[in-house]
Amino acid sequence: MKSVKRVICLLLAVLLVAVFTACNKEVDTKPTATPEPTQSTSVEETPTPGPTEENKYAERVTITYACPQVRAGFDYTNGDDYAKMLSEKFNYEFKTTNLPWNEWHSLLSTWIMAQNMPDVIIYNYGEGTHADAVNFVQQGLIRRLPDDWKEKWPGVADVYAKTTLGPKLEEMFGGTYFIPRARFYYNLLGEPLANHWSAWVRWDWIQAVGKEKKNNYSIPELMEIARLIKEKDPDGLGDRLAPMSFTTNNAARFFLEANSTYWNTFYKGADGKYAWGAAHERTLEGLKLWYQAFTEGILDPEFYLLEYEQDMEKFQTLGEAGISYLGGQTADIERYRIDFSTRTGLPQEAFGMATLLGTDGYYHQRDLINYWGAIAFSPKADEKVVERWLDVMEWACSEDGYPSTSMGIKGVDWDRDANGNLVSLVPEGVLLSGDVGEGKYPSLGHVLGSVILWDDLQFDNPNITPSYRDESKALYQNRYDLSTPETFTKVDWKVWMNGTENMRRARGIAYDTEFANMVTTAKSEEDLVQIYEKWLQDQMAIIQPVLDELNQ
């Protein structure tokens, strides 16, 4: 009996093995789908899916930001359709702080030193603030970008390379701490880079006093026109008439900077030695012209009391000034005229712009350098916040993002034709960028990730009347045509990047105020010269140590 049971068990085991073998053979021999030619059927060779825009930005981040171009009180997250488009695309909450123009550097410096800066700032980088930037970097108060940032954000890196300043700072710091924003990219004018500051003139008054309408004037020419405007008072304004209206700073730029290239800094002379520009004969010549304008009554008698942009108000809003000296970006050249016409009731054609030349008939300027304002990140900012904002910046450098920063939403406000040229979809009379209640998109401008500034696109922007674009190009061009390498100079990096304590003290001299005080206190031109020469001597305790350092 036991033998029979063993035989039965063995037979059952053999039967089960046969059944399992047959089942396995049936599974193995089922037909498989033919793989796509370019795809691998091996699980091991299948790459891990990369992040999509949806899952890359799944986590909402809050980004804090500060710069003077922020419109105070405006909601840059959802305040208009453009801001909303970007905040939804990149999934962020954007908390902004407006910095008053005259407190831009001081406020940021205070926050940086207190280690309480926002996640993202626009640093007012320049000769006068470079030494502070060096100090901040050395103390670890500004975030260093990862060494591979240029590979991750190649569009930003390409713009950065064209700013000149960015690579110079990277070389000095041994890494990237600041990303300067480029004034020009596709339409870079040349090197050195010309500034947009221009003489604002009343074409109608110039013609009324019998003078020629043109796009460049020397300082003496405009002073003669101002004398005639005072004499004839074309609009009968009486005591309200200001033939010339400048704030203290703008008066210094008009009479001194436009006549003496190095009026407030140091330069290398023909003998190879560094000298102080304030002591140059052309600086004194410009100072005498400033004094003449003041004593003759063709310059606003209370110029030294005018606050920021009050000279612009007298020209553009009140229509009381014949000549001012202010910005003339291509982006604003038409807007300024629209505002002028709206506010004064005068035709746009009455508002002119011209290149200002020195007494020698040449244009004077030091290299503007292809940047304005530099982006910097807090060392305390979350890495996700930094990367998210760099992604926004990368988009703003892209083929669609770059025009959008100035022209609004693609497919709504602008598009491209079959040849790839920009086409405006904006109805006539619609203002895209402006204050709340005035512009369609108050958020439009340089705040939301711009790395290429408006200066560049405006040469191609169909929203600007072609005649105004041509006018702006001509203004820029005659600054190259009407200058020499000695009057329109390339940057001297030895001076520009000098951050010694002696140089810091020298840069602390308020040149515009000092010269304005000479103009308003002198009893005669002879007295002016004596005051000026005494002032030069008084400053040598500050100036000589810098000259000694530069000439070592």
C-alpha positions in Angstrom: 0.0 0.0 0.0 2.8 2.4 0.9 4.5 1.7 -2.4 1.3 2.5 -4.3 1.0 5.9 -2.5 4.5 6.7 -3.4 3.9 6.0 -7.1 0.7 8.1 -7.1 2.6 11.1 -5.5 5.4 10.9 -8.0 2.9 10.8 -10.9 1.1 13.9 -9.6 4.5 15.8 -9.2 5.5 15.0 -12.7 2.1 16.1 -14.0 2.3 19.5 -12.2 5.8 20.1 -13.6 4.5 19.4 -17.1 1.6 21.8 -16.6 3.8 24.7 -15.3 6.3 24.2 -18.1 3.5 24.3 -20.7 2.1 27.5 -19.2 5.6 29.2 -19.2 6.2 28.2 -22.8 2.8 29.8 -23.7 3.8 33.1 -22.1 7.2 33.2 -23.6 5.9 32.5 -27.1 3.3 35.3 -27.2 4.1 37.8 -30.0 5.7 41.1 -28.9 5.1 44.6 -30.4 7.7 45.8 -32.9 9.7 48.6 -31.3 9.9 52.1 -32.9 13.2 52.4 -34.8 14.5 55.3 -32.7 13.5 53.8 -29.3 15.1 51.2 -27.2 13.0 48.4 -25.7 15.6 47.8 -22.9 14.3 49.1 -19.5 17.9 49.8 -18.4 18.5 52.1 -21.4 15.3 54.1 -21.0 16.3 57.6 -19.8 14.7 59.1 -16.7 12.1 61.6 -17.8 13.4 65.2 -17.5 11.4 67.8 -15.6 8.5 69.3 -17.6 7.4 73.0 -17.1 4.4 71.7 -15.2 6.3 69.6 -12.6 9.4 71.9 -12.6 7.3 74.8 -11.3 4.8 72.7 -9.3 6.0 74.3 -6.0 4.9 77.9 -5.7 7.7 80.2 -4.5 7.7 83.7 -3.1 10.3 86.1 -4.5 11.1 89.4 -2.8 12.6 92.2 -5.0 13.7 95.8 -4.8 14.6 98.5 -7.4 13.7 102.1 -8.2 11.6 101.1 -11.3 9.0 99.3 -9.2 5.7 101.1 -9.3 4.9 101.6 -5.6 1.8 99.7 -4.5 1.3 97.8 -7.7 0.6 94.1 -7.6 3.4 92.5 -9.8 1.9 89.1 -9.3 -1.7 89.6 -10.6 -2.0 93.3 -11.2 -2.4 93.1 -15.0 -2.5 90.3 -17.6 1.2 90.5 -18.4 2.2 90.1 -14.7 -0.3 87.4 -14.3 0.9 85.5 -17.4 4.5 85.4 -16.0 3.5 84.6 -12.4 1.3 81.7 -13.6 3.9 80.5 -16.1 6.7 80.3 -13.5 4.4 79.9 -10.4 5.6 82.6 -8.1 4.3 85.2 -5.7 6.3 88.5 -6.4 6.7 90.9 -3.5 8.3 94.2 -4.6 9.7 97.2 -2.9 10.1 100.6 -4.6 13.4 102.4 -3.9 13.4 106.2 -4.2 15.9 107.2 -6.9 17.9 109.4 -4.6 18.1 106.7 -1.9 18.7 103.8 -4.3 22.3 103.0 -3.2 22.0 104.1 0.4 18.9 101.9 1.2 20.3 98.8 -0.5 23.6 99.3 1.3 21.9 99.5 4.6 19.9 96.3 4.0 22.9 94.4 2.6 25.1 95.3 5.6 22.3 94.3 7.9 22.0 91.0 6.0 18.3 91.8 5.4 18.3 92.4 1.7 15.4 91.1 -0.5 16.0 87.9 -2.6 16.7 89.9 -5.7 17.9 93.5 -6.1 19.0 95.8 -8.9 22.3 97.2 -7.7 23.2 100.7 -8.8 26.6 99.7 -10.1 29.0 102.4 -11.1 32.4 104.0 -10.4 31.1 105.5 -7.2 29.5 102.3 -5.9 32.1 99.7 -7.1 34.2 99.9 -3.9 31.1 99.1 -1.8 30.3 96.2 -4.0 33.8 94.8 -3.5 33.3 95.1 0.3 30.0 93.3 0.1 31.4 90.5 -1.9 34.4 90.1 0.4 32.1 89.9 3.4 29.9 87.2 1.8 26.9 89.5 1.7 26.1 88.9 -2.0 25.4 85.5 -3.4 27.9 83.8 -5.6 26.2 82.1 -8.5 27.2 78.4 -9.2 30.2 78.0 -11.5 28.0 76.2 -14.1 25.3 78.9 -14.2 26.2 79.8 -17.8 25.5 76.3 -19.0 22.1 76.3 -17.2 21.0 79.7 -18.4 22.9 80.2 -21.7 20.7 83.1 -22.9 21.4 85.2 -19.8 25.1 84.2 -20.2 25.2 85.5 -23.8 23.8 88.8 -22.8 26.1 89.0 -19.8 29.1 88.6 -22.1 28.2 91.7 -24.1 28.0 94.0 -21.0 31.8 94.3 -20.7 31.4 95.0 -17.0 30.1 91.5 -16.2 33.2 89.6 -17.4 35.5 92.2 -15.9 33.9 91.8 -12.4 33.9 88.0 -12.8 37.6 88.1 -13.5 38.3 90.3 -10.5 36.0 88.5 -8.0 36.9 85.0 -9.3 33.2 84.2 -9.8 29.9 85.7 -10.7 28.1 87.9 -8.1 26.5 90.5 -10.3 24.7 90.2 -13.6 24.7 93.6 -15.3 21.6 94.3 -17.5 22.6 95.1 -21.1 21.5 98.4 -22.6 22.0 97.0 -26.1 22.3 93.5 -27.5 21.1 93.1 -31.1 21.6 96.8 -31.8 24.8 97.5 -30.0 26.0 100.9 -31.2 29.7 100.7 -30.8 32.6 101.0 -28.3 32.8 103.3 -26.5 29.0 103.4 -26.0 27.2 106.7 -26.5 24.9 108.1 -23.9 21.3 109.1 -24.6 21.3 112.4 -22.7 20.2 115.2 -24.9 19.4 118.9 -25.0 15.6 119.3 -24.9 14.8 122.3 -27.0 11.7 124.2 -28.1 11.8 124.0 -31.9 9.0 126.6 -32.1 10.8 129.1 -30.0 14.1 128.5 -31.8 12.4 129.2 -35.1 10.6 132.2 -33.6 13.9 133.9 -32.7 15.3 133.2 -36.1 17.7 130.4 -35.3 18.3 127.2 -37.2 16.6 124.0 -36.2 19.1 121.1 -36.1 20.1 118.0 -34.1 23.3 119.3 -32.5 24.3 122.5 -30.8 27.3 123.7 -28.9 26.9 125.2 -25.4 27.6 128.7 -26.7 25.0 128.3 -29.5 22.3 127.3 -27.0 23.3 130.1 -24.7 22.8 132.6 -27.6 19.4 131.0 -28.4 18.5 131.4 -24.7 19.4 135.1 -24.7 17.1 135.6 -27.7 14.3 133.6 -26.0 14.6 135.8 -23.0 14.6 138.9 -25.1 11.6 138.0 -27.4 9.6 135.8 -25.0 7.8 134.0 -27.9 4.8 132.8 -25.8 4.5 135.9 -23.6 5.2 134.1 -20.3 6.8 137.0 -18.6 8.3 136.2 -15.2 7.4 132.5 -15.6 9.8 132.2 -18.6 13.0 130.1 -18.0 15.1 130.2 -21.1 17.3 127.5 -19.6 16.1 125.2 -16.8 18.3 122.6 -15.1 18.6 121.1 -11.6 22.0 121.5 -10.0 23.1 118.1 -11.2 21.9 118.6 -14.8 23.4 122.1 -14.9 26.8 120.5 -14.1 26.3 118.0 -16.8 25.3 120.7 -19.3 28.1 123.2 -18.7 30.9 121.0 -17.4 30.5 117.4 -18.5 29.6 118.3 -22.1 32.7 120.5 -22.3 35.3 118.7 -20.2 35.3 114.9 -20.5 37.0 114.2 -17.2 35.5 117.1 -15.2 34.8 114.9 -12.1 37.4 112.1 -12.2 41.0 111.3 -13.1 42.6 110.7 -16.5 45.9 109.8 -18.1 47.4 112.8 -19.9 49.5 112.9 -23.0 52.7 112.6 -20.8 51.5 109.2 -19.6 50.7 110.5 -16.0 47.4 110.7 -14.3 45.8 114.1 -13.6 42.7 115.5 -12.0 39.9 116.5 -14.5 38.5 119.2 -12.2 41.7 121.2 -12.7 41.6 120.9 -16.5 41.3 124.2 -18.4 38.1 123.0 -20.1 36.5 122.5 -16.7 37.1 126.1 -15.8 35.9 127.2 -19.2 32.6 125.4 -18.7 32.3 126.9 -15.2 32.6 130.4 -16.6 29.8 129.6 -19.1 27.6 128.4 -16.2 28.4 131.7 -14.3 27.5 133.7 -17.4 24.2 132.0 -17.8 23.3 132.5 -14.2 24.3 136.2 -14.0 22.7 137.1 -17.3 19.4 135.6 -16.2 19.1 133.0 -19.0 19.4 130.2 -16.5 16.6 129.6 -14.0 17.7 131.9 -11.1 16.7 129.3 -8.6 18.2 126.3 -10.4 19.9 125.2 -7.1 16.5 124.8 -5.4 15.0 122.6 -8.1 14.3 119.0 -6.9 14.7 115.9 -9.1 12.8 116.3 -12.4 11.4 119.7 -11.7 13.4 121.0 -14.6 11.6 118.3 -16.7 8.3 119.6 -15.3 9.0 123.1 -16.4 9.8 122.0 -19.9 7.4 119.1 -20.5 4.4 119.9 -18.3 4.3 123.7 -17.8 5.8 124.7 -21.1 7.9 127.4 -19.4 11.4 126.3 -20.3 13.2 126.7 -23.6 16.2 124.5 -23.1 16.8 121.6 -20.6 19.2 118.7 -20.5 17.6 115.3 -19.8 17.4 111.7 -20.9 16.5 110.9 -24.5 16.2 107.1 -24.7 14.8 105.8 -28.0 12.1 104.1 -25.9 10.8 107.4 -24.6 11.5 109.8 -27.4 7.9 109.6 -28.7 6.3 109.2 -25.2 7.9 112.4 -24.0 6.4 114.3 -26.9 3.0 112.8 -26.4 3.1 113.9 -22.7 4.4 117.3 -23.7 1.5 117.8 -26.1 -1.1 116.5 -23.7 0.1 118.6 -20.8 0.9 121.9 -22.6 -1.6 121.8 -25.4 1.3 122.4 -27.8 2.0 120.3 -30.9 4.5 117.4 -30.6 6.6 119.1 -33.3 7.5 121.9 -30.8 9.6 119.5 -28.8 13.1 118.8 -30.1 16.1 116.9 -29.0 19.7 117.6 -29.9 23.2 116.4 -29.2 25.1 118.8 -27.0 28.7 119.8 -28.0 31.4 121.6 -26.2 32.9 124.9 -27.1 35.4 123.1 -29.4 32.5 121.7 -31.5 33.1 118.1 -30.3 30.9 115.7 -28.3 32.4 114.9 -24.9 31.7 111.7 -23.0 33.4 108.9 -21.2 32.3 105.4 -22.2 28.9 104.7 -20.9 29.7 100.9 -20.8 26.9 98.6 -22.1 24.9 98.1 -18.9 22.6 99.8 -16.5 21.9 98.3 -13.1 23.1 94.9 -12.0 21.1 92.0 -10.7 22.3 90.4 -7.5 20.9 87.8 -5.2 20.8 87.5 -1.4 23.0 84.8 0.1 20.0 83.9 2.3 17.6 83.4 -0.7 16.3 79.9 -1.1 18.1 78.1 -4.0 14.7 77.4 -5.6 13.9 81.1 -5.6 17.3 82.0 -7.2 16.8 79.3 -9.9 13.2 80.4 -10.5 14.2 84.0 -11.1 17.0 83.0 -13.4 14.5 81.0 -15.4 12.4 84.1 -15.7 15.5 86.0 -16.8 16.3 83.3 -19.4 12.8 83.6 -20.8 13.2 87.4 -21.0 16.2 86.8 -23.2 14.4 84.4 -25.5 13.0 85.1 -29.0 9.5 85.6 -27.6 10.4 86.9 -24.1 12.7 89.7 -25.3 10.0 91.6 -27.3 7.4 90.9 -24.7 9.3 92.9 -22.0 8.5 96.0 -24.1 5.6 95.1 -26.3 3.3 93.0 -24.1 1.8 89.6 -24.7 2.6 87.7 -27.9 -0.5 87.0 -29.9 -2.4 89.7 -28.1 -0.2 92.8 -28.4 2.4 91.7 -31.0 3.4 88.9 -33.3 5.8 88.2 -36.1 5.0 88.2 -39.8 6.0 85.5 -42.3 9.5 87.0 -42.5 9.9 87.0 -38.7 9.6 90.8 -38.4 7.8 92.3 -35.4 4.2 93.3 -36.0 2.2 95.4 -33.6 -1.4 94.3 -32.7 -2.0 97.3 -30.5 -4.9 99.6 -31.5 -3.9 103.2 -32.1 -3.9 105.3 -29.0 -3.3 102.4 -26.5 -0.4 103.0 -24.1 1.2 99.7 -23.2 3.5 100.7 -20.3 2.4 103.4 -17.9 1.2 104.2 -14.4 -1.9 102.4 -13.1 -4.9 103.9 -15.0 -2.7 105.1 -17.8 -0.9 102.0 -19.3 -2.4 98.7 -20.2 0.4 96.9 -18.4 1.8 98.9 -15.5 4.1 95.8 -14.9 5.7 96.2 -18.3 9.3 97.4 -18.2 12.5 96.4 -16.6 11.2 94.8 -13.4 9.9 91.4 -14.5 13.1 89.6 -15.4 14.6 92.0 -18.0 18.2 91.4 -18.8 18.2 93.3 -22.1 16.9 96.8 -21.5 14.4 98.8 -23.7 17.2 100.8 -25.3 17.9 97.9 -27.7 14.4 96.8 -29.0 13.2 100.3 -29.6 15.2 100.6 -32.8 12.9 97.8 -34.1 9.7 98.4 -32.2 6.8 99.0 -34.6 4.9 100.8 -31.8 7.3 103.7 -32.1 6.7 105.9 -35.2 9.5 105.3 -37.7 10.4 108.9 -37.9 11.2 109.0 -34.1 13.3 105.8 -34.4 15.2 107.4 -37.2 15.7 110.6 -35.2 17.1 108.6 -32.3 19.5 106.7 -34.5 20.7 110.0 -36.0 21.3 111.4 -32.5 23.4 108.5 -31.5 25.3 108.5 -34.7 26.3 112.1 -34.6 27.9 111.5 -31.2 30.3 109.3 -33.0 30.6 111.5 -36.0 31.2 114.7 -33.9 33.8 113.4 -31.5 37.4 112.3 -31.4 39.1 109.5 -29.4 40.2 112.2 -27.0 36.8 113.7 -26.4 34.7 110.5 -26.4 36.9 108.0 -24.6 37.0 104.4 -23.8 36.8 103.3 -20.2 40.0 103.4 -18.1 39.5 100.3 -15.9 42.4 101.2 -13.7 40.5 104.3 -12.6 37.0 102.8 -12.9 37.7 99.8 -10.7 39.9 101.6 -8.2 38.4 101.0 -4.8 41.1 102.3 -2.4 40.2 104.3 0.6 41.8 107.4 -1.0 39.7 106.9 -4.2 36.6 106.5 -2.1 37.2 109.8 -0.4 37.9 111.5 -3.7 34.7 110.1 -5.2 32.8 111.5 -2.2 33.3 115.1 -3.5 29.9 116.5 -4.5 31.2 118.1 -7.6 27.9 119.4 -8.9 27.1 121.1 -5.6 30.6 122.5 -5.1 30.6 124.1 -8.6 27.1 125.4 -8.1 28.1 127.1 -4.9 31.0 128.8 -6.8 28.5 130.0 -9.5 26.0 131.4 -7.0 28.5 133.1 -4.6 31.0 134.7 -7.0 30.8 138.5 -7.3 32.4 138.5 -10.8 34.1 136.2 -13.2 37.5 137.2 -11.7 36.1 136.3 -8.3 34.8 133.0 -9.7 38.3 132.1 -10.9 39.8 132.9 -7.5 37.2 130.8 -5.7 37.8 128.0 -8.1 41.6 128.0 -7.7 41.3 128.2 -3.9 38.9 125.2 -4.0 41.4 123.2 -6.1 44.1 123.8 -3.5 41.8 122.9 -0.7 41.0 119.6 -2.3 44.6 118.5 -2.8 44.7 116.8 0.6 42.2 114.4 -0.9 43.3 114.4 -4.5 47.1 114.1 -4.2 47.1 110.6 -2.5 45.0 109.3 -5.4 47.3 110.8 -8.0 50.3 109.2 -6.2 48.6 105.8 -6.2 47.6 106.0 -9.9 51.1 107.2 -10.9 53.1 104.6 -9.0 
